[in-house]
């Protein structure tokens, strides 16, 4: 646990300084001031991921990579110390003492969860070894030829390697998922900031002075609330659509804490999708006039794709900034945003091409490269089929062509827990409501009765609905798409709730329900925390699993394989799930492997 917190201090400092440097560029290029600390940290993590991937193209991501990163961050701390310090002070001042204490408590809670828990099966199958390859060599051509899962190439593994600190001689830490969960929980915490707006005493008595001006400074604040459109008589902040999205994220976090110790990209990408949707809605609700925050969140959407391809449909949100930029003829900014997107995408695509021989793996249809390290097309197609059928609960790659009407009932009855069945059933109802809303909006648009806000909300809802559809029709394993499953429900509920224009009491009742839900989940967490409190991970983090291994030689290199099962963990290296015929491309292991 202590090692996790120390690691997070370094991670947070470097991500914040990278984010600050990026925010200075955003201010210069697009004229928008990034003043939210969560967004600064989020974009800092994106910068760190891109840096780790670029560095991996030239060598192992270890001491030298961290040394260069530390030097750059130190220079950034000197160069932009004033805006960085200003943002920190503003965040602390605006948050309040109680909020800061709760954030500190969240740090310890998530550090506790990240220090121990369930190590995902796939982490000891290939996640750990994928990270180890990046730590040792960066990128190795044809690595997917010795184990196809190495070709999945999530950018999350590069980020994990950057912050694993394996070069210090101890264990390879896996704390990045925990930090993503912590960052999302800080954003979710805003769900509980329900402010009470009390009417000033002078306004209660007379409303205003004889000249029509308010008497006190407090009234000026009151007037500001009125101008911002806040319902001052409500007694508390109204629940907005972003709050419903935060509640979905809250639920996701309450089922995540047992698994967050594992370096699985599934958890990171779900947290990123939640952050993108929440921050997008916040900017809409703040009536943000600048195009920059929306366009930058689309760049973050590209980042989500590099974490896991299933996040690609969220890029539907690009419609809004693209339309506005073209309408205002801001072609220079269009070029800059495209360049940022390509900067995020290019190192990931290049790594995928080097590891597998494909631009996107496993998509053999995009077979445009010719290299001796390319994974055979038959193997890639079989791997893609296995992913789909495994997610559908069929476990037979030959059944990949089974129609939806046949595999869906089997998947629904066998692959989902009871609550998961309820969620999916609710999603199907919400999709029907979305289609009705879409049709209504089109009709109103033809009659010129729609407003911009209506289209903005519909775009977000369409993005998550279509993301759900893509997940459902491809590989619908629940952990692959929890964010889409939850967001479809909570955003639809939020839209309906706002359209009903319920009285103030409904807001208070809803707030009480959220607090009650959190209290119940807190008790569940306490029970879990007590059950694992005797585990010795208060200083060091729980390590990867260890297994009985055998070995074989291939061109004077010793490879490890499990004596039983297919998991190998992290420490024996290089290790693969089963013995295969290995052919090197050169005299050294870093030269890579070629197909048979």
QUIKA-V460294 format. One line per field, one symbol per residue. ss: DSSP state (a for helix, b for strand, c for the rest). phi: phi as a letter, one per 20 degrees, with the letter a starting at -180 (. if undefined). psi: psi as a letter, one per 20 degrees, with the letter a starting at -180 (. if undefined). A space follows every 10 residues. Layout:
BEGIN
ss=???
phi=???
psi=???
END
This chain:
BEGIN
ss=caaaaaaaaa aaaaaaaaaa aaaaaaaaaa ccccccaaaa aaaaaaaaaa aaaaaacccc ccaaaaaaaa aaaaaaaaac aaaaaaaaaa aaaaacaaaa aaaaaaaaaa aaaaaccccc aaaaaaaaaa aaaaaacccc ccaaaccaaa aaccaaaaaa aacccaaacc cccccaaaaa aaaaaaaaaa aacccccccc aaaaaccccc ccccccaaaa aaaaaaaccc caaacccccc aaaaaaaaaa aaaacccccc ccccaaaaaa aaaaaaaaaa aaaaaccccc caaaaaaaaa aaaaaaacaa aaaaaaaaaa aaaaaaaccc aaaaaaaaaa aaaaaaaaaa aaaaaacccc cccaaacccc ccccccaaaa aaaaaaaaaa acccccaaac cccaaaaaaa aaaacccaaa aaaaaaaaaa aaaaaaaaaa aaaaaacccc caaaaaaaaa aaaaaaaaaa aaaccccaaa caaaaaaaaa aaaaaaaaaa cccaaaaaaa aaaaaaaaaa aaaaaaaaaa accccccccc ccccccccbb bbbbccbbbb bbcccccccc ccccbccccc cccbccccaa acbccc
phi=.fffffffff ffffffffff ffffffffed mdeeddffff ffffffgfff fffffffdrf ebffffffff fffffffffd ffffffffff fffffnffff ffffffgfff ffffebpeeg gffefbgfff fffffecncc gmgffeafff fflfffffff ffdfmfffne eefcdfgfff ffffffffgf feeeeeeefg gffffcnaff enefedffff ffffffffnf ffefnafffd fffffffgfg ffffdeffdf feeefgffff fffgffffff fffffelfef egffffffff fffgfffaff effffgfggf fffffffele fffgffffff ffffegffff fffffdncfc cecffeeddc bfeffggfff ffffffffff femelbgfef effgfeefgf ffedddfgff ffffffffff ffffffffff ffffffelde dggfffffff ffgfffffff ffedcefgff bgffgffgff ffffffgfff lffggfffff ffffffgfff fffffgffgf fdfefecede egeffdbfcd bbdclmdedd cffbmcecmd ffbfccfbfc fdceebecff focdff
psi=gghgggghgg gggghghghg ghhhgggghi kpoojphghg hghhhgghgg ghgghhiiaq ncggghgggh gghghhhghk hghghggggg ggghgrgggh hggghhghgh hghiirbooq ghgigigghg hghgggiepo pjhihiohih ihlpihhggg hhjhkhiiib roqmihghhg hgghhhhhhi hjmnqpoppq ghhggigrrh jjqqhrhhhh hghghghijp nhihirpqpr hhhhhhhghg gghijhhhii hqlpiggghg gggggggghg hghghjlphq hghghhhhhh hgghhhgphi jhhiihihgg hggggggjlm hghghggggg ghhhhghggg ggghhhjqhp pnmihlniqo qijppqhghg ghgghhgghg hijhkohijh jpqhhghghg ghhhiprghh ggggghghgh hghghggggg hgghghjljq rghghghhgg hhghghgggg ghienlphih khgggghggh hghgggghhi lqrhhhghgg ghgggggggg hghggggghh hjhipmkifq qprrqqqpqr rqpoljppqq qqhqbjqibg gppqqqhqpr pppqiaiqhi haqrr.
END
